[in-house]
Amino acid sequence: MKSFRCAGARKPNIVALLLCAMPALAQAATPTHCKSEEQVIFSCNVGKKVVSICASDTLGPASGTAQYRFGALGKIELKIPAQPQHPTTFSRLGVMRGPAWADTHIRVANGEYAYTVYEGEGRGWQRSGVLVAKNDQTLANLSCVSPRQGLFSEIVSDSQAFVNETEDQMDAWLDTVIAAQETAENSNQKAQTGAASSPGQLRPRRGKSFVLEDFNPGIILPAAAASGCEVDSLPRFSLQTEIGTVHVDEYQFLHGCFGTFGVGFVIPQNGTPPLGFRYREGGRRELLDFLKGQ
């Protein structure tokens, strides 16, 4: 397995800086399906299995090959594609960064199935793993066990070797991975308590043009500011709902940002947990109508 050269990065990026700061021993201990003559693009342990994306020693806009591999070490169960090809033929890269957060993922397509390896980190949260989907419907979300951070090599900073995702595709990815995490967390809570949500709590909802769930919209605001999106902070307002009064803190993106036109918090006055929201163009009215019907 060839090690990457931290000094050779063409341009600084948060993924490369975090990775270069890791001790060499931690890098060497990373489980991987990559061969000694290959580069490790991504690799981590998901339970008893390992997921890796491996590439040839050189990888450029029109040269080199890569391959997605999954299975137990020494017993690969899945290779995409069957023979290594240039990554532009079967994958696409999404990189989102803000002053205090970053999200990087590579989506590998195989017919109606997609395998997305990802790593994200911000203040108070961290996620990494592989999300498996069929026809855009999530089948499984396997979290990395070891290591959990510094999983992408610096090669991802050279986006010319990959097809870059559009803003709409990156926005859809955030919706997907947050929803997958919420489903896992809700399942764990029900397994531990054996009970559904208490009466009087806000109900999460995914509408046609909005999402209301347990997430922190603060992870989007730094990225919006860094990207030059015009953000308007609205005065707090209140709504009367079936669970009582709720307060709404809202930030609008006047011309849209990452496909989103607004984010914020809904805070129940009865002291139950708040929920975060985000909406696409035209989704604000749909969100408010749902809240009034709570």
KAKA-V155865 format. One record per residue. N is the residue number from 1. RES is the residue in one letter. D_CENTER is the distance of its C-alpha to the mean C-alpha in whole Angstrom. Layout:
N:RES:D_CENTER
N:RES:D_CENTER
This chain:
1:M:27
2:K:27
3:S:26
4:F:24
5:R:26
6:C:25
7:A:27
8:G:27
9:A:24
10:R:25
11:K:23
12:P:21
13:N:17
14:I:15
15:V:14
16:A:18
17:L:19
18:L:17
19:L:18
20:C:22
21:A:22
22:M:22
23:P:25
24:A:26
25:L:27
26:A:23
27:Q:22
28:A:25
29:A:24
30:T:21
31:P:22
32:T:21
33:H:23
34:C:24
35:K:27
36:S:29
37:E:30
38:E:26
39:Q:23
40:V:20
41:I:17
42:F:15
43:S:16
44:C:16
45:N:18
46:V:16
47:G:20
48:K:23
49:K:21
50:V:19
51:V:16
52:S:17
53:I:17
54:C:20
55:A:22
56:S:26
57:D:27
58:T:27
59:L:24
60:G:25
61:P:25
62:A:27
63:S:28
64:G:27
65:T:25
66:A:22
67:Q:21
68:Y:18
69:R:20
70:F:20
71:G:22
72:A:24
73:L:26
74:G:29
75:K:28
76:I:25
77:E:25
78:L:23
79:K:23
80:I:21
81:P:23
82:A:26
83:Q:27
84:P:25
85:Q:25
86:H:24
87:P:20
88:T:20
89:T:22
90:F:19
91:S:16
92:R:14
93:L:12
94:G:9
95:V:9
96:M:9
97:R:11
98:G:14
99:P:17
100:A:15
101:W:11
102:A:9
103:D:6
104:T:7
105:H:7
106:I:10
107:R:11
108:V:14
109:A:17
110:N:20
111:G:22
112:E:20
113:Y:18
114:A:14
115:Y:13
116:T:9
117:V:9
118:Y:6
119:E:7
120:G:6
121:E:9
122:G:11
123:R:15
124:G:15
125:W:12
126:Q:10
127:R:8
128:S:8
129:G:9
130:V:10
131:L:9
132:V:13
133:A:14
134:K:17
135:N:18
136:D:15
137:Q:15
138:T:13
139:L:16
140:A:14
141:N:11
142:L:13
143:S:12
144:C:13
145:V:17
146:S:18
147:P:17
148:R:14
149:Q:13
150:G:15
151:L:13
152:F:13
153:S:17
154:E:18
155:I:19
156:V:15
157:S:17
158:D:20
159:S:18
160:Q:21
161:A:21
162:F:18
163:V:17
164:N:15
165:E:13
166:T:14
167:E:13
168:D:14
169:Q:11
170:M:9
171:D:9
172:A:10
173:W:6
174:L:5
175:D:8
176:T:8
177:V:5
178:I:7
179:A:10
180:A:10
181:Q:10
182:E:13
183:T:15
184:A:15
185:E:16
186:N:18
187:S:20
188:N:20
189:Q:22
190:K:24
191:A:25
192:Q:26
193:T:28
194:G:29
195:A:29
196:A:27
197:S:26
198:S:29
199:P:31
200:G:31
201:Q:27
202:L:25
203:R:23
204:P:19
205:R:19
206:R:17
207:G:20
208:K:21
209:S:19
210:F:18
211:V:16
212:L:17
213:E:16
214:D:15
215:F:12
216:N:13
217:P:14
218:G:15
219:I:11
220:I:12
221:L:16
222:P:16
223:A:14
224:A:16
225:A:19
226:A:18
227:S:18
228:G:21
229:C:20
230:E:23
231:V:23
232:D:25
233:S:25
234:L:27
235:P:30
236:R:29
237:F:31
238:S:31
239:L:32
240:Q:34
241:T:32
242:E:33
243:I:32
244:G:34
245:T:33
246:V:29
247:H:28
248:V:26
249:D:24
250:E:23
251:Y:22
252:Q:22
253:F:21
254:L:24
255:H:23
256:G:20
257:C:17
258:F:14
259:G:15
260:T:16
261:F:19
262:G:19
263:V:17
264:G:19
265:F:20
266:V:23
267:I:25
268:P:28
269:Q:31
270:N:32
271:G:30
272:T:27
273:P:23
274:P:22
275:L:19
276:G:17
277:F:17
278:R:16
279:Y:18
280:R:18
281:E:22
282:G:24
283:G:22
284:R:24
285:R:27
286:E:25
287:L:23
288:L:27
289:D:29
290:F:26
291:L:27
292:K:31
293:G:31
294:Q:29
